[in-house]
Amino acid sequence: MARPSRLWQVAAALYVFINAAGAVFAGMQGERMHMDVHIGLLLLGFAAYPIWRRAQLTRQQRQQPAQLPEQRIDYLQQSVDAIALEVERIGEAQRFADKLRSEQGETPPPKKSPPEV
């Protein structure tokens, strides 16, 4: 969607430039009606811009909810995978530490019971 939006911005800039320059040129030539037409086209363009912008925002808002849950699910899946990997690493470290303690003849520290709620 970025490509058409950029194209419309260039077209709008050209529209404004051509009509502004046309109004100045027609005014310098003394063509009052020709100048009025260019000024009218400029005003029409400026009046149409908020309507076009509102329609564009409305269209984006309608499309956004359809894409958002999929992005959230992907992000959530990546987060869960990362947590699972870290928990597995913690478990491996705990098993390794217990193995070293048992080889050295140390007794493992007593396990704490979870606090009562």
Chimera marker file (.cmm) of the C-alpha trace (Angstrom):
<marker_set name="trace">
<marker id="1" x="0.000" y="0.000" z="0.000" r="1" g="1" b="0" radius="0.5"/>
<marker id="2" x="3.001" y="2.298" z="0.405" r="1" g="1" b="0" radius="0.5"/>
<marker id="3" x="3.627" y="2.407" z="-3.337" r="1" g="1" b="0" radius="0.5"/>
<marker id="4" x="0.194" y="3.711" z="-4.442" r="1" g="1" b="0" radius="0.5"/>
<marker id="5" x="0.161" y="6.172" z="-1.541" r="1" g="1" b="0" radius="0.5"/>
<marker id="6" x="3.488" y="7.617" z="-2.674" r="1" g="1" b="0" radius="0.5"/>
<marker id="7" x="2.226" y="7.825" z="-6.246" r="1" g="1" b="0" radius="0.5"/>
<marker id="8" x="-0.867" y="9.728" z="-5.082" r="1" g="1" b="0" radius="0.5"/>
<marker id="9" x="1.300" y="12.141" z="-3.114" r="1" g="1" b="0" radius="0.5"/>
<marker id="10" x="3.367" y="12.914" z="-6.209" r="1" g="1" b="0" radius="0.5"/>
<marker id="11" x="0.196" y="13.347" z="-8.290" r="1" g="1" b="0" radius="0.5"/>
<marker id="12" x="-1.292" y="15.686" z="-5.683" r="1" g="1" b="0" radius="0.5"/>
<marker id="13" x="1.878" y="17.765" z="-5.571" r="1" g="1" b="0" radius="0.5"/>
<marker id="14" x="1.849" y="18.056" z="-9.372" r="1" g="1" b="0" radius="0.5"/>
<marker id="15" x="-1.841" y="19.006" z="-9.305" r="1" g="1" b="0" radius="0.5"/>
<marker id="16" x="-1.197" y="21.812" z="-6.825" r="1" g="1" b="0" radius="0.5"/>
<marker id="17" x="1.912" y="23.043" z="-8.638" r="1" g="1" b="0" radius="0.5"/>
<marker id="18" x="0.273" y="23.070" z="-12.085" r="1" g="1" b="0" radius="0.5"/>
<marker id="19" x="-2.835" y="24.880" z="-10.882" r="1" g="1" b="0" radius="0.5"/>
<marker id="20" x="-0.932" y="27.395" z="-8.756" r="1" g="1" b="0" radius="0.5"/>
<marker id="21" x="1.493" y="28.143" z="-11.576" r="1" g="1" b="0" radius="0.5"/>
<marker id="22" x="-1.398" y="28.268" z="-14.049" r="1" g="1" b="0" radius="0.5"/>
<marker id="23" x="-3.256" y="30.763" z="-11.883" r="1" g="1" b="0" radius="0.5"/>
<marker id="24" x="-0.183" y="32.987" z="-11.596" r="1" g="1" b="0" radius="0.5"/>
<marker id="25" x="0.566" y="32.750" z="-15.306" r="1" g="1" b="0" radius="0.5"/>
<marker id="26" x="-3.058" y="33.457" z="-16.286" r="1" g="1" b="0" radius="0.5"/>
<marker id="27" x="-3.141" y="36.399" z="-13.864" r="1" g="1" b="0" radius="0.5"/>
<marker id="28" x="0.014" y="37.834" z="-15.400" r="1" g="1" b="0" radius="0.5"/>
<marker id="29" x="-1.528" y="37.484" z="-18.870" r="1" g="1" b="0" radius="0.5"/>
<marker id="30" x="-4.665" y="39.275" z="-17.748" r="1" g="1" b="0" radius="0.5"/>
<marker id="31" x="-6.938" y="36.264" z="-18.286" r="1" g="1" b="0" radius="0.5"/>
<marker id="32" x="-9.213" y="36.628" z="-15.289" r="1" g="1" b="0" radius="0.5"/>
<marker id="33" x="-11.550" y="33.717" z="-16.134" r="1" g="1" b="0" radius="0.5"/>
<marker id="34" x="-8.603" y="31.374" z="-16.781" r="1" g="1" b="0" radius="0.5"/>
<marker id="35" x="-7.072" y="32.362" z="-13.441" r="1" g="1" b="0" radius="0.5"/>
<marker id="36" x="-10.413" y="31.814" z="-11.666" r="1" g="1" b="0" radius="0.5"/>
<marker id="37" x="-10.632" y="28.295" z="-13.116" r="1" g="1" b="0" radius="0.5"/>
<marker id="38" x="-7.174" y="27.417" z="-11.751" r="1" g="1" b="0" radius="0.5"/>
<marker id="39" x="-8.016" y="28.896" z="-8.347" r="1" g="1" b="0" radius="0.5"/>
<marker id="40" x="-11.297" y="26.958" z="-8.335" r="1" g="1" b="0" radius="0.5"/>
<marker id="41" x="-9.430" y="23.735" z="-9.129" r="1" g="1" b="0" radius="0.5"/>
<marker id="42" x="-6.997" y="24.430" z="-6.296" r="1" g="1" b="0" radius="0.5"/>
<marker id="43" x="-9.871" y="24.985" z="-3.858" r="1" g="1" b="0" radius="0.5"/>
<marker id="44" x="-11.564" y="21.823" z="-5.099" r="1" g="1" b="0" radius="0.5"/>
<marker id="45" x="-8.355" y="19.880" z="-4.512" r="1" g="1" b="0" radius="0.5"/>
<marker id="46" x="-7.940" y="21.284" z="-1.019" r="1" g="1" b="0" radius="0.5"/>
<marker id="47" x="-11.567" y="20.463" z="-0.202" r="1" g="1" b="0" radius="0.5"/>
<marker id="48" x="-11.239" y="16.913" z="-1.539" r="1" g="1" b="0" radius="0.5"/>
<marker id="49" x="-8.069" y="16.077" z="0.425" r="1" g="1" b="0" radius="0.5"/>
<marker id="50" x="-9.725" y="15.684" z="3.893" r="1" g="1" b="0" radius="0.5"/>
<marker id="51" x="-12.432" y="13.498" z="2.364" r="1" g="1" b="0" radius="0.5"/>
<marker id="52" x="-9.828" y="11.314" z="0.641" r="1" g="1" b="0" radius="0.5"/>
<marker id="53" x="-7.724" y="11.107" z="3.841" r="1" g="1" b="0" radius="0.5"/>
<marker id="54" x="-10.724" y="10.109" z="5.966" r="1" g="1" b="0" radius="0.5"/>
<marker id="55" x="-11.640" y="7.378" z="3.479" r="1" g="1" b="0" radius="0.5"/>
<marker id="56" x="-8.068" y="6.107" z="3.512" r="1" g="1" b="0" radius="0.5"/>
<marker id="57" x="-7.976" y="5.972" z="7.326" r="1" g="1" b="0" radius="0.5"/>
<marker id="58" x="-11.340" y="4.220" z="7.447" r="1" g="1" b="0" radius="0.5"/>
<marker id="59" x="-10.108" y="1.632" z="4.948" r="1" g="1" b="0" radius="0.5"/>
<marker id="60" x="-6.959" y="1.036" z="7.019" r="1" g="1" b="0" radius="0.5"/>
<marker id="61" x="-8.998" y="0.644" z="10.201" r="1" g="1" b="0" radius="0.5"/>
<marker id="62" x="-11.190" y="-1.974" z="8.541" r="1" g="1" b="0" radius="0.5"/>
<marker id="63" x="-8.166" y="-3.932" z="7.332" r="1" g="1" b="0" radius="0.5"/>
<marker id="64" x="-6.169" y="-3.655" z="10.536" r="1" g="1" b="0" radius="0.5"/>
<marker id="65" x="-8.238" y="-5.987" z="12.786" r="1" g="1" b="0" radius="0.5"/>
<marker id="66" x="-7.969" y="-8.799" z="10.227" r="1" g="1" b="0" radius="0.5"/>
<marker id="67" x="-4.166" y="-8.630" z="10.262" r="1" g="1" b="0" radius="0.5"/>
<marker id="68" x="-3.606" y="-7.891" z="13.929" r="1" g="1" b="0" radius="0.5"/>
<marker id="69" x="-4.649" y="-11.230" z="15.484" r="1" g="1" b="0" radius="0.5"/>
<marker id="70" x="-2.389" y="-13.162" z="13.099" r="1" g="1" b="0" radius="0.5"/>
<marker id="71" x="0.566" y="-10.964" z="14.034" r="1" g="1" b="0" radius="0.5"/>
<marker id="72" x="-0.211" y="-11.384" z="17.715" r="1" g="1" b="0" radius="0.5"/>
<marker id="73" x="-0.465" y="-15.146" z="17.393" r="1" g="1" b="0" radius="0.5"/>
<marker id="74" x="2.908" y="-15.276" z="15.623" r="1" g="1" b="0" radius="0.5"/>
<marker id="75" x="4.468" y="-13.080" z="18.299" r="1" g="1" b="0" radius="0.5"/>
<marker id="76" x="2.908" y="-15.171" z="21.059" r="1" g="1" b="0" radius="0.5"/>
<marker id="77" x="4.154" y="-18.389" z="19.450" r="1" g="1" b="0" radius="0.5"/>
<marker id="78" x="7.700" y="-17.005" z="19.255" r="1" g="1" b="0" radius="0.5"/>
<marker id="79" x="7.504" y="-15.899" z="22.884" r="1" g="1" b="0" radius="0.5"/>
<marker id="80" x="6.295" y="-19.302" z="24.064" r="1" g="1" b="0" radius="0.5"/>
<marker id="81" x="9.056" y="-21.030" z="22.087" r="1" g="1" b="0" radius="0.5"/>
<marker id="82" x="11.675" y="-18.750" z="23.632" r="1" g="1" b="0" radius="0.5"/>
<marker id="83" x="10.329" y="-19.392" z="27.144" r="1" g="1" b="0" radius="0.5"/>
<marker id="84" x="10.282" y="-23.148" z="26.545" r="1" g="1" b="0" radius="0.5"/>
<marker id="85" x="13.903" y="-23.040" z="25.406" r="1" g="1" b="0" radius="0.5"/>
<marker id="86" x="14.955" y="-21.068" z="28.486" r="1" g="1" b="0" radius="0.5"/>
<marker id="87" x="13.093" y="-23.444" z="30.821" r="1" g="1" b="0" radius="0.5"/>
<marker id="88" x="14.825" y="-26.390" z="29.162" r="1" g="1" b="0" radius="0.5"/>
<marker id="89" x="18.203" y="-24.695" z="29.668" r="1" g="1" b="0" radius="0.5"/>
<marker id="90" x="17.419" y="-24.076" z="33.332" r="1" g="1" b="0" radius="0.5"/>
<marker id="91" x="16.456" y="-27.740" z="33.732" r="1" g="1" b="0" radius="0.5"/>
<marker id="92" x="19.680" y="-28.888" z="32.063" r="1" g="1" b="0" radius="0.5"/>
<marker id="93" x="21.717" y="-26.622" z="34.335" r="1" g="1" b="0" radius="0.5"/>
<marker id="94" x="19.908" y="-27.999" z="37.393" r="1" g="1" b="0" radius="0.5"/>
<marker id="95" x="20.509" y="-31.605" z="36.320" r="1" g="1" b="0" radius="0.5"/>
<marker id="96" x="24.177" y="-30.843" z="35.652" r="1" g="1" b="0" radius="0.5"/>
<marker id="97" x="24.592" y="-29.191" z="39.057" r="1" g="1" b="0" radius="0.5"/>
<marker id="98" x="22.906" y="-32.178" z="40.779" r="1" g="1" b="0" radius="0.5"/>
<marker id="99" x="25.169" y="-34.572" z="38.886" r="1" g="1" b="0" radius="0.5"/>
<marker id="100" x="28.295" y="-32.671" z="39.980" r="1" g="1" b="0" radius="0.5"/>
<marker id="101" x="27.121" y="-32.634" z="43.587" r="1" g="1" b="0" radius="0.5"/>
<marker id="102" x="26.447" y="-36.362" z="43.572" r="1" g="1" b="0" radius="0.5"/>
<marker id="103" x="29.885" y="-37.083" z="42.037" r="1" g="1" b="0" radius="0.5"/>
<marker id="104" x="31.580" y="-34.956" z="44.719" r="1" g="1" b="0" radius="0.5"/>
<marker id="105" x="29.601" y="-36.631" z="47.485" r="1" g="1" b="0" radius="0.5"/>
<marker id="106" x="27.682" y="-33.551" z="48.501" r="1" g="1" b="0" radius="0.5"/>
<marker id="107" x="24.100" y="-33.798" z="49.525" r="1" g="1" b="0" radius="0.5"/>
<marker id="108" x="21.710" y="-31.729" z="47.463" r="1" g="1" b="0" radius="0.5"/>
<marker id="109" x="20.173" y="-28.728" z="49.197" r="1" g="1" b="0" radius="0.5"/>
<marker id="110" x="16.708" y="-29.351" z="50.612" r="1" g="1" b="0" radius="0.5"/>
<marker id="111" x="13.905" y="-28.443" z="48.268" r="1" g="1" b="0" radius="0.5"/>
<marker id="112" x="11.736" y="-25.571" z="49.393" r="1" g="1" b="0" radius="0.5"/>
<marker id="113" x="8.020" y="-26.056" z="49.498" r="1" g="1" b="0" radius="0.5"/>
<marker id="114" x="5.982" y="-23.393" z="47.755" r="1" g="1" b="0" radius="0.5"/>
<marker id="115" x="4.474" y="-20.776" z="50.079" r="1" g="1" b="0" radius="0.5"/>
<marker id="116" x="0.884" y="-21.286" z="51.008" r="1" g="1" b="0" radius="0.5"/>
<marker id="117" x="-1.556" y="-18.820" z="49.592" r="1" g="1" b="0" radius="0.5"/>
<link id1="1" id2="2" r="1" g="1" b="0" radius="0.2"/>
<link id1="2" id2="3" r="1" g="1" b="0" radius="0.2"/>
<link id1="3" id2="4" r="1" g="1" b="0" radius="0.2"/>
<link id1="4" id2="5" r="1" g="1" b="0" radius="0.2"/>
<link id1="5" id2="6" r="1" g="1" b="0" radius="0.2"/>
<link id1="6" id2="7" r="1" g="1" b="0" radius="0.2"/>
<link id1="7" id2="8" r="1" g="1" b="0" radius="0.2"/>
<link id1="8" id2="9" r="1" g="1" b="0" radius="0.2"/>
<link id1="9" id2="10" r="1" g="1" b="0" radius="0.2"/>
<link id1="10" id2="11" r="1" g="1" b="0" radius="0.2"/>
<link id1="11" id2="12" r="1" g="1" b="0" radius="0.2"/>
<link id1="12" id2="13" r="1" g="1" b="0" radius="0.2"/>
<link id1="13" id2="14" r="1" g="1" b="0" radius="0.2"/>
<link id1="14" id2="15" r="1" g="1" b="0" radius="0.2"/>
<link id1="15" id2="16" r="1" g="1" b="0" radius="0.2"/>
<link id1="16" id2="17" r="1" g="1" b="0" radius="0.2"/>
<link id1="17" id2="18" r="1" g="1" b="0" radius="0.2"/>
<link id1="18" id2="19" r="1" g="1" b="0" radius="0.2"/>
<link id1="19" id2="20" r="1" g="1" b="0" radius="0.2"/>
<link id1="20" id2="21" r="1" g="1" b="0" radius="0.2"/>
<link id1="21" id2="22" r="1" g="1" b="0" radius="0.2"/>
<link id1="22" id2="23" r="1" g="1" b="0" radius="0.2"/>
<link id1="23" id2="24" r="1" g="1" b="0" radius="0.2"/>
<link id1="24" id2="25" r="1" g="1" b="0" radius="0.2"/>
<link id1="25" id2="26" r="1" g="1" b="0" radius="0.2"/>
<link id1="26" id2="27" r="1" g="1" b="0" radius="0.2"/>
<link id1="27" id2="28" r="1" g="1" b="0" radius="0.2"/>
<link id1="28" id2="29" r="1" g="1" b="0" radius="0.2"/>
<link id1="29" id2="30" r="1" g="1" b="0" radius="0.2"/>
<link id1="30" id2="31" r="1" g="1" b="0" radius="0.2"/>
<link id1="31" id2="32" r="1" g="1" b="0" radius="0.2"/>
<link id1="32" id2="33" r="1" g="1" b="0" radius="0.2"/>
<link id1="33" id2="34" r="1" g="1" b="0" radius="0.2"/>
<link id1="34" id2="35" r="1" g="1" b="0" radius="0.2"/>
<link id1="35" id2="36" r="1" g="1" b="0" radius="0.2"/>
<link id1="36" id2="37" r="1" g="1" b="0" radius="0.2"/>
<link id1="37" id2="38" r="1" g="1" b="0" radius="0.2"/>
<link id1="38" id2="39" r="1" g="1" b="0" radius="0.2"/>
<link id1="39" id2="40" r="1" g="1" b="0" radius="0.2"/>
<link id1="40" id2="41" r="1" g="1" b="0" radius="0.2"/>
<link id1="41" id2="42" r="1" g="1" b="0" radius="0.2"/>
<link id1="42" id2="43" r="1" g="1" b="0" radius="0.2"/>
<link id1="43" id2="44" r="1" g="1" b="0" radius="0.2"/>
<link id1="44" id2="45" r="1" g="1" b="0" radius="0.2"/>
<link id1="45" id2="46" r="1" g="1" b="0" radius="0.2"/>
<link id1="46" id2="47" r="1" g="1" b="0" radius="0.2"/>
<link id1="47" id2="48" r="1" g="1" b="0" radius="0.2"/>
<link id1="48" id2="49" r="1" g="1" b="0" radius="0.2"/>
<link id1="49" id2="50" r="1" g="1" b="0" radius="0.2"/>
<link id1="50" id2="51" r="1" g="1" b="0" radius="0.2"/>
<link id1="51" id2="52" r="1" g="1" b="0" radius="0.2"/>
<link id1="52" id2="53" r="1" g="1" b="0" radius="0.2"/>
<link id1="53" id2="54" r="1" g="1" b="0" radius="0.2"/>
<link id1="54" id2="55" r="1" g="1" b="0" radius="0.2"/>
<link id1="55" id2="56" r="1" g="1" b="0" radius="0.2"/>
<link id1="56" id2="57" r="1" g="1" b="0" radius="0.2"/>
<link id1="57" id2="58" r="1" g="1" b="0" radius="0.2"/>
<link id1="58" id2="59" r="1" g="1" b="0" radius="0.2"/>
<link id1="59" id2="60" r="1" g="1" b="0" radius="0.2"/>
<link id1="60" id2="61" r="1" g="1" b="0" radius="0.2"/>
<link id1="61" id2="62" r="1" g="1" b="0" radius="0.2"/>
<link id1="62" id2="63" r="1" g="1" b="0" radius="0.2"/>
<link id1="63" id2="64" r="1" g="1" b="0" radius="0.2"/>
<link id1="64" id2="65" r="1" g="1" b="0" radius="0.2"/>
<link id1="65" id2="66" r="1" g="1" b="0" radius="0.2"/>
<link id1="66" id2="67" r="1" g="1" b="0" radius="0.2"/>
<link id1="67" id2="68" r="1" g="1" b="0" radius="0.2"/>
<link id1="68" id2="69" r="1" g="1" b="0" radius="0.2"/>
<link id1="69" id2="70" r="1" g="1" b="0" radius="0.2"/>
<link id1="70" id2="71" r="1" g="1" b="0" radius="0.2"/>
<link id1="71" id2="72" r="1" g="1" b="0" radius="0.2"/>
<link id1="72" id2="73" r="1" g="1" b="0" radius="0.2"/>
<link id1="73" id2="74" r="1" g="1" b="0" radius="0.2"/>
<link id1="74" id2="75" r="1" g="1" b="0" radius="0.2"/>
<link id1="75" id2="76" r="1" g="1" b="0" radius="0.2"/>
<link id1="76" id2="77" r="1" g="1" b="0" radius="0.2"/>
<link id1="77" id2="78" r="1" g="1" b="0" radius="0.2"/>
<link id1="78" id2="79" r="1" g="1" b="0" radius="0.2"/>
<link id1="79" id2="80" r="1" g="1" b="0" radius="0.2"/>
<link id1="80" id2="81" r="1" g="1" b="0" radius="0.2"/>
<link id1="81" id2="82" r="1" g="1" b="0" radius="0.2"/>
<link id1="82" id2="83" r="1" g="1" b="0" radius="0.2"/>
<link id1="83" id2="84" r="1" g="1" b="0" radius="0.2"/>
<link id1="84" id2="85" r="1" g="1" b="0" radius="0.2"/>
<link id1="85" id2="86" r="1" g="1" b="0" radius="0.2"/>
<link id1="86" id2="87" r="1" g="1" b="0" radius="0.2"/>
<link id1="87" id2="88" r="1" g="1" b="0" radius="0.2"/>
<link id1="88" id2="89" r="1" g="1" b="0" radius="0.2"/>
<link id1="89" id2="90" r="1" g="1" b="0" radius="0.2"/>
<link id1="90" id2="91" r="1" g="1" b="0" radius="0.2"/>
<link id1="91" id2="92" r="1" g="1" b="0" radius="0.2"/>
<link id1="92" id2="93" r="1" g="1" b="0" radius="0.2"/>
<link id1="93" id2="94" r="1" g="1" b="0" radius="0.2"/>
<link id1="94" id2="95" r="1" g="1" b="0" radius="0.2"/>
<link id1="95" id2="96" r="1" g="1" b="0" radius="0.2"/>
<link id1="96" id2="97" r="1" g="1" b="0" radius="0.2"/>
<link id1="97" id2="98" r="1" g="1" b="0" radius="0.2"/>
<link id1="98" id2="99" r="1" g="1" b="0" radius="0.2"/>
<link id1="99" id2="100" r="1" g="1" b="0" radius="0.2"/>
<link id1="100" id2="101" r="1" g="1" b="0" radius="0.2"/>
<link id1="101" id2="102" r="1" g="1" b="0" radius="0.2"/>
<link id1="102" id2="103" r="1" g="1" b="0" radius="0.2"/>
<link id1="103" id2="104" r="1" g="1" b="0" radius="0.2"/>
<link id1="104" id2="105" r="1" g="1" b="0" radius="0.2"/>
<link id1="105" id2="106" r="1" g="1" b="0" radius="0.2"/>
<link id1="106" id2="107" r="1" g="1" b="0" radius="0.2"/>
<link id1="107" id2="108" r="1" g="1" b="0" radius="0.2"/>
<link id1="108" id2="109" r="1" g="1" b="0" radius="0.2"/>
<link id1="109" id2="110" r="1" g="1" b="0" radius="0.2"/>
<link id1="110" id2="111" r="1" g="1" b="0" radius="0.2"/>
<link id1="111" id2="112" r="1" g="1" b="0" radius="0.2"/>
<link id1="112" id2="113" r="1" g="1" b="0" radius="0.2"/>
<link id1="113" id2="114" r="1" g="1" b="0" radius="0.2"/>
<link id1="114" id2="115" r="1" g="1" b="0" radius="0.2"/>
<link id1="115" id2="116" r="1" g="1" b="0" radius="0.2"/>
<link id1="116" id2="117" r="1" g="1" b="0" radius="0.2"/>
</marker_set>
